[in-house]
């Protein structure tokens, strides 16, 4: 049985007039159906490059990306991408922002519109559907951005530091909120983050990359005695500090060889 997402021997370099910069080297991993994988590593180790390859924006120099056993070629409708900022357009109301992807795909029929409205109702944004983005809090804007992605019904969500623009308190709440929404919708997710606590609190496994060029140093399974804990609740669980310290020490250990 194939994994939902499979990465095989991925390598990528950036080329310029000044020469070649190797970003990723021999990356291989799998993500199972409904799994939440977090990717952490030092700045500049290729985390965002990895997401760009997974969604088909970049073509790897070596290796392949498979979804349901099929190669990813260009943009795949099975993948939804949430960026660091919500990118809501101020001249559109919140609901039309959330339906933008449906409009682009020519899917603004009654069925898809009603589904988007159900998402708004389920996640507390229905009273704000006709508001402009500037009238919403940062957390509500990110929720609207997630609904925009979920409205397209992707199988896999790629999350590139989606909470980094928020203040710390809001970031905690929105991470808790959005992670719960992803699990409720049984989506497979890959989260790139610099926040180790965020990775441990949200993920089923944490993939740790080395310094550039990014290679996989280790993949750490995250299990809690109470599996239904939300990310915010995980932070208070006895297992949390142990996992956090393990990720931290793995990142700081520069003696490990990767050859």
GUGU-276241 format. One line per 4 residues: number of its first residue (from 1); for each residue z, x, y of N, C-alpha, C. Coordinates in pm, 1 decimal. Layout:
# GUGU-276241
NUM = Z:X:Y:Z:X:Y:Z:X:Y  ...;
END
This chain:
# GUGU-276241
1 = 0.0:84.6:-120.4:0.0:0.0:0.0:0.0:87.5:124.5  -92.3:62.1:219.0:-103.2:140.9:340.1:6.6:105.8:439.3  47.6:205.7:518.2:138.1:180.4:629.1:62.6:106.1:738.6  137.3:45.3:831.4:72.1:-23.5:942.5:-2.9:76.7:1029.4;
5 = 64.2:187.3:1061.7:5.2:292.9:1143.4:22.4:425.2:1071.5  -85.8:499.6:1056.8:-79.2:628.2:988.9:-150.8:733.9:1072.5  -79.9:841.5:1102.0:-135.0:953.3:1179.0:-146.7:1072.4:1084.9  -266.0:1131.5:1078.0:-293.4:1237.8:981.3:-346.0:1362.3:1050.8;
9 = -267.2:1470.1:1052.2:-312.8:1600.8:1098.5:-367.3:1603.8:1239.4  -300.9:1535.4:1332.2:-351.1:1519.0:1467.8:-329.8:1644.8:1551.2  -436.5:1692.7:1615.4:-428.6:1804.5:1709.7:-514.6:1772.2:1830.9  -467.5:1818.7:1949.4:-542.5:1790.3:2072.7:-513.0:1898.0:2176.0;
13 = -617.5:1941.3:2246.6:-604.1:2038.4:2355.5:-676.1:1986.9:2478.7  -620.6:2020.3:2596.1:-686.6:1991.2:2723.2:-768.0:2113.5:2765.1  -886.9:2088.1:2817.4:-975.8:2197.2:2857.4:-1004.7:2189.0:3006.9  -1002.0:2302.8:3072.6:-1032.5:2310.1:3215.2:-1103.5:2442.0:3243.0;
17 = -1138.4:2465.6:3369.3:-1203.2:2590.7:3408.1:-1110.1:2709.9:3386.0  -979.3:2683.0:3381.8:-881.5:2790.3:3363.2:-854.3:2821.8:3216.3  -910.8:2741.8:3128.8:-891.0:2767.7:2986.4:-845.5:2646.1:2910.0  -784.6:2669.4:2795.8:-743.2:2563.1:2703.7:-591.3:2553.7:2698.4;
21 = -540.0:2430.2:2701.4:-396.7:2406.3:2685.5:-375.5:2319.4:2563.0  -314.5:2375.4:2461.1:-289.9:2300.2:2338.3:-173.0:2204.6:2360.3  -196.2:2074.9:2342.4:-93.7:1973.6:2367.6:-21.9:1931.3:2240.4  -96.9:1908.2:2132.9:-40.6:1861.8:2006.1:-100.9:1942.4:1891.9;
25 = -19.1:1968.2:1790.5:-67.5:2047.1:1677.2:-19.4:1988.7:1544.3  -114.5:1946.0:1462.2:-88.9:1904.1:1324.2:21.4:1797.7:1314.0  2.8:1687.5:1386.6:99.4:1577.6:1386.5:63.5:1477.9:1276.2  157.8:1451.4:1186.5:137.3:1353.2:1079.8:263.5:1269.0:1063.7;
29 = 248.5:1136.9:1064.9:360.4:1047.1:1038.4:305.6:908.3:1008.6  393.0:820.8:959.2:356.7:682.6:929.7:457.3:588.8:994.5  412.1:471.4:1028.6:500.0:366.2:1080.7:475.1:240.6:998.3  581.5:185.7:942.6:568.4:69.4:856.4:562.3:-60.4:938.5;
33 = 515.5:-165.4:875.6:508.3:-298.0:937.7:645.5:-338.4:991.6  652.0:-374.2:1120.5:775.5:-421.0:1181.1:874.0:-312.1:1218.5  836.6:-185.4:1200.2:928.2:-75.0:1229.8:923.5:-38.2:1377.8  1036.1:11.7:1429.4:1047.3:57.4:1567.7:1070.8:208.7:1562.5;
37 = 969.5:285.7:1605.7:977.1:431.6:1605.5:989.8:481.8:1748.5  1087.6:568.5:1775.2:1100.5:633.3:1905.5:1053.4:777.8:1893.5  985.4:825.8:1998.5:936.9:963.8:2002.5:1002.4:1033.7:2120.3  1072.9:1144.0:2092.7:1138.5:1220.8:2198.2:1095.4:1366.5:2187.2;
41 = 1117.5:1440.4:2294.6:1083.6:1582.1:2295.2:1090.7:1635.6:2435.9  1083.6:1766.8:2453.1:1090.4:1827.2:2586.3:975.9:1779.6:2675.2  995.2:1788.1:2806.4:888.4:1752.5:2899.1:765.0:1837.3:2872.6  649.1:1772.3:2873.7:524.5:1844.6:2853.8:488.0:1872.8:2710.0;
45 = 559.9:1809.1:2614.7:533.7:1838.7:2473.0:423.5:1751.5:2413.6  365.4:1660.7:2492.8:252.2:1581.9:2443.9:285.1:1439.8:2401.4  400.5:1387.9:2442.7:439.0:1251.7:2400.1:340.6:1146.9:2451.0  310.4:1150.5:2581.2:217.0:1051.9:2635.9:75.3:1074.9:2584.9;
49 = 39.8:1201.8:2562.0:-90.8:1231.6:2501.9:-102.0:1166.7:2365.0  6.5:1171.4:2289.7:7.3:1108.8:2157.0:-21.5:960.2:2167.1  43.7:890.3:2260.9:18.4:746.7:2276.4:-126.2:720.4:2316.4  -180.5:804.1:2404.3:-319.6:785.8:2447.3:-416.0:800.6:2330.2;
53 = -382.5:888.1:2235.8:-466.0:903.1:2116.1:-448.7:782.7:2023.7  -324.1:737.2:2008.3:-299.2:623.4:1919.0:-376.0:499.3:1962.4  -387.6:479.0:2093.3:-456.1:357.2:2139.1:-605.3:377.2:2159.9  -654.3:497.8:2135.2:-797.8:521.2:2142.2:-849.3:567.0:2277.0;
57 = -759.4:594.2:2373.8:-804.2:642.4:2504.3:-851.2:787.0:2497.2  -790.2:864.8:2407.3:-832.4:1002.6:2382.5:-874.9:1016.6:2237.3  -971.4:1103.6:2214.0:-1019.3:1129.9:2078.1:-961.4:1263.2:2031.7  -890.7:1265.7:1918.7:-830.8:1391.2:1873.7:-936.4:1493.3:1835.0;
61 = -903.1:1621.6:1855.6:-994.9:1726.9:1812.7:-990.8:1742.9:1661.1  -874.5:1717.8:1603.7:-858.4:1719.9:1458.8:-769.9:1603.3:1418.3  -789.0:1556.0:1294.9:-703.8:1450.1:1242.8:-756.1:1310.5:1272.5  -676.4:1211.8:1233.1:-720.1:1072.6:1246.6:-600.5:980.1:1266.2;
65 = -630.5:860.7:1319.1:-532.0:754.0:1335.5:-584.4:632.0:1261.3  -501.6:577.0:1171.7:-541.2:460.9:1093.2:-448.0:344.1:1122.1  -504.0:225.8:1138.5:-427.4:102.5:1147.4:-470.0:14.6:1031.1  -375.2:-22.8:947.5:-405.6:-98.3:825.5:-511.8:-27.7:741.5;
69 = -504.3:106.3:741.6:-596.1:185.4:660.9:-733.1:207.7:721.1  -758.5:150.4:841.8:-888.5:163.9:906.1:-878.5:255.9:1027.1  -975.9:345.1:1048.2:-971.9:437.8:1161.8:-976.0:363.9:1295.8  -899.8:414.8:1392.8:-904.1:363.0:1528.9:-1022.4:427.2:1600.1;
73 = -1110.9:344.1:1651.6:-1228.1:392.7:1724.8:-1233.7:319.6:1858.1  -1200.0:391.4:1966.0:-1193.7:326.7:2095.9:-1074.3:233.0:2101.7  -1074.5:141.9:2197.0:-964.5:47.6:2210.1:-961.6:-50.5:2094.0  -843.0:-72.7:2039.0:-827.9:-166.8:1927.6:-751.7:-290.0:1974.2;
77 = -800.3:-410.3:1941.8:-726.7:-532.8:1978.2:-593.6:-544.7:1905.3  -572.0:-460.3:1805.6:-444.7:-463.4:1733.2:-334.1:-388.8:1807.3  -370.0:-319.7:1917.0:-273.2:-238.2:1989.7:-251.3:-292.4:2129.6  -123.5:-304.8:2168.9:-85.9:-337.6:2305.2:-12.9:-219.1:2366.5;
81 = -36.1:-193.9:2495.6:16.1:-74.2:2560.1:97.0:-115.2:2683.4  225.2:-75.6:2687.9:308.1:-95.1:2807.5:330.9:39.0:2874.0  294.0:47.3:3002.4:304.8:171.9:3076.5:439.9:183.9:3145.7  459.1:296.0:3217.9:585.5:321.5:3285.3:613.3:218.8:3393.5;
85 = 510.0:172.0:3460.6:526.5:69.4:3563.7:456.8:-59.1:3518.4  500.2:-170.3:3576.0:450.2:-299.7:3527.5:307.1:-328.8:3570.9  260.5:-268.2:3682.0:123.8:-287.0:3731.1:88.3:-435.3:3747.2  180.8:-513.5:3801.1:151.4:-651.9:3836.1:84.4:-654.9:3973.2;
89 = -18.3:-737.8:3986.9:-92.5:-745.6:4112.8:-26.6:-846.7:4207.1  2.7:-801.2:4328.8:76.9:-884.6:4423.0:-3.0:-1006.6:4468.1  -136.6:-998.6:4465.3:-216.9:-1112.6:4511.1:-231.4:-1221.1:4403.7  -175.2:-1197.6:4286.1:-175.3:-1298.3:4180.4:-32.1:-1340.9:4154.3;
93 = -12.6:-1467.9:4117.4:122.3:-1509.9:4081.5:159.0:-1450.5:3944.8  285.7:-1466.3:3908.0:336.0:-1399.2:3787.8:264.2:-1448.7:3662.6  239.2:-1578.2:3655.4:173.8:-1631.8:3534.9:30.7:-1580.7:3522.7  -44.6:-1578.1:3633.1:-183.0:-1529.7:3624.9:-185.8:-1379.1:3596.7;
97 = -82.7:-1306.5:3640.6:-70.6:-1165.4:3602.8:-53.1:-1153.1:3451.4  32.2:-1237.3:3394.9:59.7:-1231.2:3251.4:-62.6:-1272.1:3168.7  -152.6:-1347.7:3228.5:-272.1:-1394.6:3157.5:-394.7:-1307.9:3183.5  -375.8:-1197.5:3255.6:-490.3:-1115.4:3294.6:-568.2:-1063.9:3173.6;
101 = -497.1:-1016.7:3071.2:-565.0:-967.8:2952.2:-645.1:-1076.5:2882.8  -588.7:-1196.6:2879.3:-660.4:-1309.7:2819.6:-787.5:-1340.4:2898.2  -778.8:-1332.8:3032.5:-897.0:-1356.3:3115.2:-1005.5:-1253.6:3085.0  -964.5:-1127.1:3076.5:-1060.4:-1019.6:3051.6:-1129.8:-1038.9:2916.8;
105 = -1055.4:-1088.1:2818.6:-1113.7:-1111.3:2685.9:-1186.1:-1245.4:2675.3  -1182.8:-1324.1:2781.4:-1247.0:-1455.2:2777.5:-1174.1:-1553.6:2688.8  -1039.4:-1544.2:2686.7:-958.1:-1627.2:2598.0:-864.5:-1721.4:2674.9  -899.2:-1754.6:2798.4:-811.9:-1843.5:2875.4:-838.7:-1990.2:2842.3;
109 = -836.1:-2021.4:2712.4:-850.7:-2159.8:2669.7:-712.1:-2225.6:2665.6  -709.9:-2350.8:2629.4:-585.7:-2426.2:2630.1:-483.5:-2367.8:2533.7  -529.3:-2327.6:2414.4:-437.4:-2274.6:2313.3:-365.5:-2149.5:2362.6  -441.8:-2053.9:2420.0:-381.2:-1929.2:2464.7:-295.2:-1950.4:2589.4;
113 = -336.9:-2041.0:2676.3:-257.8:-2069.5:2795.4:-122.7:-2130.5:2756.7  -125.6:-2223.4:2659.4:-0.3:-2285.1:2614.5:89.8:-2182.4:2546.8  30.5:-2088.4:2475.2:111.3:-1983.4:2413.2:179.2:-1898.5:2520.1  106.8:-1863.4:2625.8:164.5:-1785.4:2734.7:278.4:-1862.7:2801.7;
117 = 261.1:-1991.5:2818.2:366.7:-2073.7:2878.4:489.4:-2079.6:2788.5  468.8:-2083.5:2656.9:582.2:-2082.1:2563.5:658.8:-1950.6:2574.3  585.2:-1840.5:2588.3:650.8:-1710.6:2605.1:731.8:-1708.3:2733.8  677.5:-1764.8:2839.8:750.4:-1772.1:2966.9:878.5:-1853.4:2950.4;
121 = 869.1:-1964.1:2879.0:986.3:-2048.5:2858.2:1089.7:-1977.8:2770.6  1043.7:-1918.1:2663.0:1134.2:-1851.6:2568.4:1210.7:-1738.9:2635.2  1145.2:-1664.2:2723.6:1207.1:-1545.5:2781.0:1248.7:-1563.3:2926.9  1269.2:-1690.0:2964.9:1338.3:-1719.4:3089.3:1259.4:-1702.6:3216.8;
125 = 1127.2:-1699.9:3209.3:1047.2:-1679.4:3329.9:973.0:-1804.0:3375.8  986.2:-1914.1:3302.7:909.8:-2034.0:3337.9:936.1:-2080.5:3481.5  1061.9:-2078.1:3531.5:1084.7:-2120.2:3670.5:1019.1:-2028.0:3773.5  973.3:-1910.6:3730.4:918.4:-1812.9:3824.1:767.8:-1791.9:3805.8;
129 = 703.4:-1877.3:3725.8:563.2:-1854.2:3689.9:470.2:-1855.3:3811.4  505.5:-1930.4:3916.7:420.1:-1939.1:4035.5:464.3:-1846.0:4147.8  565.0:-1763.2:4120.0:612.1:-1667.8:4220.1:520.0:-1546.0:4222.9  529.4:-1470.3:4332.7:460.2:-1342.8:4342.6:549.4:-1233.0:4282.8;
133 = 491.7:-1126.7:4229.5:572.7:-1021.2:4167.1:684.7:-968.2:4254.5  662.6:-959.9:4385.6:765.0:-906.2:4476.0:888.4:-994.3:4482.8  878.5:-1116.9:4435.4:992.4:-1209.4:4437.3:1077.9:-1196.5:4310.9  1038.4:-1111.1:4218.3:1110.7:-1093.1:4093.0:1189.9:-961.7:4095.1;
137 = 1296.1:-957.8:4016.6:1370.2:-833.4:3997.2:1288.5:-739.1:3910.4  1329.4:-610.9:3908.4:1258.5:-513.9:3826.1:1258.2:-551.4:3679.8  1371.0:-602.8:3631.3:1378.9:-643.2:3491.8:1287.6:-759.6:3459.2  1279.2:-856.1:3550.8:1191.7:-971.2:3528.8:1045.1:-929.8:3531.6;
141 = 1013.3:-834.6:3617.2:875.1:-785.1:3622.8:835.8:-718.8:3490.6  928.0:-640.5:3433.4:897.7:-576.6:3305.7:884.3:-679.2:3194.3  963.8:-785.5:3202.5:952.3:-891.6:3103.5:815.3:-959.4:3115.5  769.8:-980.2:3238.3:637.4:-1038.5:3259.6:527.9:-946.4:3205.7;
145 = 547.4:-815.4:3223.7:449.9:-718.9:3171.8:446.1:-723.3:3019.3  562.0:-739.9:2956.6:565.8:-750.5:2810.6:497.3:-878.6:2763.8  520.0:-988.9:2834.2:453.7:-1114.9:2798.6:302.4:-1099.0:2810.6  257.0:-1027.6:2913.8:113.1:-1000.9:2929.1:57.5:-930.8:2805.3;
149 = 138.2:-840.1:2749.4:96.2:-768.8:2628.7:104.8:-858.4:2505.3  216.5:-931.9:2491.3:235.5:-1018.1:2373.7:135.5:-1133.3:2370.3  89.0:-1178.0:2486.6:-5.6:-1290.1:2491.5:-134.8:-1257.1:2417.1  -166.3:-1127.7:2407.2:-286.2:-1084.0:2335.5:-262.2:-1071.4:2185.6;
153 = -137.1:-1092.0:2144.0:-96.8:-1090.1:2003.2:-135.5:-960.7:1931.5  -99.5:-844.9:1986.7:-127.7:-718.9:1916.4:-33.2:-701.0:1797.9  -75.5:-623.8:1701.0:10.7:-591.9:1586.9:108.7:-480.1:1621.4  63.7:-386.8:1705.8:141.3:-267.0:1737.5:159.6:-257.9:1888.4;
157 = 282.2:-229.3:1932.5:311.3:-208.5:2074.3:340.4:-60.6:2097.5  270.9:-2.4:2193.8:296.4:134.4:2237.5:366.8:128.3:2371.7  483.0:190.3:2381.6:567.5:180.0:2500.7:586.9:319.3:2559.7  528.7:342.9:2676.4:534.8:474.6:2739.8:637.2:471.9:2852.6;
161 = 761.3:510.5:2822.1:870.4:512.7:2920.6:874.1:382.0:3001.0  877.1:265.5:2935.8:860.6:139.4:3009.2:979.9:102.5:3096.9  1092.3:171.4:3082.9:1211.2:136.5:3161.7:1246.6:243.4:3264.7  1165.4:348.3:3275.3:1203.3:464.6:3355.6:1207.0:436.2:3504.9;
165 = 1134.5:333.7:3551.4:1132.5:304.6:3694.8:1251.4:219.1:3739.3  1335.8:179.3:3645.7:1448.0:90.1:3676.2:1575.7:169.4:3699.0  1668.0:111.8:3777.5:1798.9:174.6:3792.2:1872.8:166.8:3658.9  1977.6:248.5:3644.0:2039.9:267.0:3512.9:2092.4:136.1:3453.9;
169 = 2163.0:57.7:3533.0:2221.3:-66.1:3481.8:2112.4:-163.0:3437.1  2008.5:-176.5:3519.9:1897.0:-265.5:3484.6:1823.5:-212.4:3362.3  1811.6:-79.9:3354.3:1742.4:-18.0:3241.1:1810.4:-52.8:3109.5  1943.9:-47.2:3107.3:2017.2:-82.3:2986.6:1988.7:-226.2:2945.3;
173 = 1995.4:-316.7:3042.7:1976.4:-458.9:3013.5:1833.9:-488.6:2969.2  1735.1:-427.2:3036.7:1595.1:-455.1:3004.7:1556.3:-394.2:2870.1  1607.0:-275.0:2840.5:1582.8:-215.4:2707.9:1636.8:-306.9:2599.0  1757.6:-358.6:2620.4:1818.6:-450.6:2524.8:1732.9:-575.6:2508.9;
177 = 1689.0:-628.4:2621.1:1611.6:-751.9:2624.6:1476.7:-734.1:2555.6  1401.8:-633.1:2597.2:1266.2:-614.9:2546.8:1266.2:-570.7:2400.5  1361.1:-485.6:2362.8:1370.2:-445.6:2221.8:1396.7:-565.8:2132.7  1483.5:-655.4:2179.3:1513.1:-776.2:2102.6:1390.1:-866.0:2091.9;
181 = 1314.3:-876.7:2200.8:1192.5:-958.4:2200.2:1091.7:-902.1:2099.4  1076.5:-769.8:2098.3:982.5:-706.6:2005.3:1022.1:-734.3:1860.9  1151.3:-724.7:1831.9:1197.3:-749.7:1695.0:1184.0:-897.2:1659.3  1212.7:-986.5:1752.4:1197.6:-1130.2:1726.1:1053.9:-1164.6:1691.5;
185 = 959.0:-1095.5:1755.4:817.7:-1120.5:1729.9:763.2:-1037.1:1613.3  853.8:-960.6:1547.3:819.1:-881.4:1428.7:702.5:-785.8:1454.8  703.8:-725.9:1573.2:599.1:-630.7:1607.6:637.1:-489.7:1564.7  537.1:-412.0:1532.7:554.5:-269.4:1508.8:549.9:-200.5:1644.5;
189 = 642.1:-106.6:1670.7:649.8:-47.0:1803.4:668.6:103.2:1795.7  605.2:173.4:1891.7:625.0:317.1:1910.3:666.0:337.3:2055.5  786.8:387.7:2075.5:842.5:408.1:2209.2:850.5:556.7:2241.0  790.4:597.1:2352.3:807.7:732.7:2404.6:913.8:728.3:2513.6;
193 = 1013.6:815.5:2503.8:1121.1:815.3:2602.7:1182.0:954.3:2615.4  1233.3:983.7:2737.1:1312.4:1104.8:2758.9:1460.9:1077.4:2734.4  1496.7:950.3:2726.3:1636.4:908.9:2716.7:1678.9:904.6:2569.7  1757.8:1002.2:2527.0:1796.7:1010.6:2386.5:1882.4:892.0:2344.5;
197 = 1970.2:846.4:2433.1:2053.6:730.6:2401.7:1967.9:605.7:2382.8  1865.0:593.0:2463.5:1772.4:480.3:2451.1:1702.2:483.8:2316.0  1659.0:602.8:2275.5:1590.0:617.7:2146.9:1680.8:577.3:2031.5  1804.6:628.0:2031.2:1897.6:597.8:1922.3:1935.6:450.4:1921.5;
201 = 1949.2:390.7:2039.5:1993.8:251.4:2046.4:1885.7:152.5:2005.8  1757.9:191.5:2021.7:1649.3:95.7:1998.3:1576.3:114.1:1866.1  1574.1:236.6:1812.2:1478.4:268.5:1706.4:1535.3:258.4:1566.2  1442.8:245.2:1469.6:1474.7:258.3:1327.5:1465.9:403.7:1283.5;
205 = 1378.0:480.4:1350.0:1366.6:624.0:1326.4:1335.0:691.6:1459.1  1378.1:816.5:1473.1:1346.9:895.7:1591.9:1265.3:1017.2:1548.4  1144.7:1028.6:1602.4:1057.4:1141.8:1576.5:1078.7:1243.2:1688.8  1115.8:1366.0:1652.5:1149.6:1468.0:1751.0:1039.9:1574.7:1752.2;
209 = 980.8:1595.1:1870.9:874.6:1693.7:1887.0:930.0:1824.6:1942.6  859.3:1933.5:1912.3:893.4:2064.9:1965.6:836.4:2079.4:2106.6  865.1:2193.1:2166.5:799.9:2227.1:2292.4:649.3:2243.4:2269.0  573.8:2238.4:2380.5:428.6:2247.8:2371.8:384.3:2375.8:2303.2;
213 = 286.3:2365.7:2213.0:220.1:2241.7:2167.6:312.5:2159.5:2078.8  312.9:2029.0:2100.6:402.5:1942.4:2026.1:373.7:1941.8:1877.1  475.2:1976.4:1799.5:472.4:1962.7:1654.5:593.5:1879.9:1615.6  591.2:1821.0:1498.5:706.7:1742.6:1455.0:815.3:1837.4:1406.0;
217 = 930.2:1831.7:1473.9:1044.8:1912.6:1430.8:1117.7:1840.3:1317.9  1141.6:1711.1:1335.7:1203.4:1630.0:1229.8:1186.0:1482.5:1263.6  1205.0:1398.5:1164.2:1208.9:1253.6:1184.0:1343.7:1205.4:1130.6  1423.5:1146.3:1217.7:1560.9:1109.0:1184.9:1573.3:958.3:1164.2;
221 = 1605.9:912.5:1043.4:1631.1:768.3:1022.5:1760.1:726.3:1093.3  1757.2:608.5:1154.9:1873.3:554.6:1226.5:1918.5:427.4:1155.5  2036.4:430.7:1097.8:2088.3:311.0:1030.9:2230.9:285.1:1076.4  2260.4:158.3:1101.1:2394.3:115.1:1140.9:2449.9:22.1:1033.2;
225 = 2581.2:24.7:1017.8:2645.0:-59.8:916.6:2613.8:-206.7:940.7  2603.0:-245.2:1068.4:2566.6:-381.9:1105.1:2422.2:-380.0:1154.1  2325.9:-418.0:1071.0:2184.6:-402.4:1106.0:2135.6:-493.3:1218.1  2207.5:-600.1:1248.0:2159.5:-695.4:1348.4:2205.0:-661.8:1489.7;
229 = 2267.9:-547.2:1510.4:2315.5:-510.2:1643.6:2198.7:-494.5:1740.9  2218.0:-539.1:1864.3:2119.6:-515.7:1969.1:2133.9:-371.7:2017.7  2035.5:-319.4:2092.9:2049.1:-183.4:2145.3:2177.5:-161.4:2225.8  2214.8:-259.3:2306.7:2337.1:-245.5:2386.0:2460.1:-241.3:2296.1;
233 = 2460.8:-321.9:2190.9:2572.6:-322.6:2097.0:2577.0:-193.8:2013.9  2461.5:-138.7:1983.4:2457.7:-12.9:1908.7:2529.8:99.4:1983.0  2521.8:98.2:2115.5:2583.5:204.5:2195.0:2735.6:207.9:2177.7  2794.2:96.5:2137.6:2938.8:91.3:2116.4:2977.6:108.0:1970.1;
237 = 2877.1:118.4:1882.0:2905.0:130.6:1738.9:2950.8:272.3:1706.1  3033.0:289.0:1602.1:3084.4:422.1:1567.7:2976.6:522.3:1527.2  2863.2:475.0:1476.5:2757.1:566.0:1432.9:2678.7:627.2:1550.3  2686.7:561.7:1666.3:2597.8:597.0:1778.1:2613.2:742.5:1821.8;
241 = 2735.3:785.7:1846.7:2756.7:920.6:1899.5:2710.0:1027.5:1800.2  2727.1:1001.2:1670.5:2681.9:1096.3:1569.9:2531.7:1114.7:1573.3  2457.6:1004.5:1580.9:2311.7:1013.6:1588.3:2267.8:1080.0:1718.3  2332.0:1043.2:1829.6:2296.2:1103.0:1959.0:2312.9:1254.7:1953.3;
245 = 2426.6:1299.3:1902.1:2452.4:1442.7:1893.5:2353.9:1512.8:1800.9  2315.1:1443.5:1693.4:2219.4:1502.2:1599.7:2083.1:1522.2:1665.9  2038.7:1421.6:1741.7:1911.1:1434.1:1813.1:1920.5:1544.8:1918.0  2030.0:1547.2:1993.2:2049.6:1647.2:2097.4:2047.6:1788.8:2039.1;
249 = 2122.3:1810.3:1932.2:2129.5:1943.3:1872.4:1994.7:1985.6:1813.6  1921.4:1890.1:1758.7:1789.2:1921.6:1704.8:1694.7:1965.4:1816.2  1699.5:1897.1:1931.1:1615.1:1934.3:2044.5:1652.5:2071.1:2100.1  1782.8:2102.1:2101.1:1830.0:2225.3:2161.9:1817.2:2346.1:2068.9;
253 = 1798.4:2321.6:1939.8:1789.2:2431.3:1842.8:1651.6:2496.0:1851.4  1643.5:2611.1:1915.0:1515.2:2679.3:1935.0:1490.5:2785.3:1828.8  1581.8:2789.5:1729.9:1566.8:2891.6:1625.1:1479.9:2841.6:1511.3  1452.6:2709.8:1509.8:1377.9:2652.4:1397.6:1232.8:2698.5:1402.9;
257 = 1180.3:2741.4:1291.6:1040.2:2783.7:1284.7:952.9:2666.5:1247.3  832.6:2659.0:1303.0:741.2:2547.2:1276.7:610.3:2596.7:1218.2  607.2:2726.1:1183.1:481.5:2780.2:1129.9:470.1:2751.4:981.1;
END
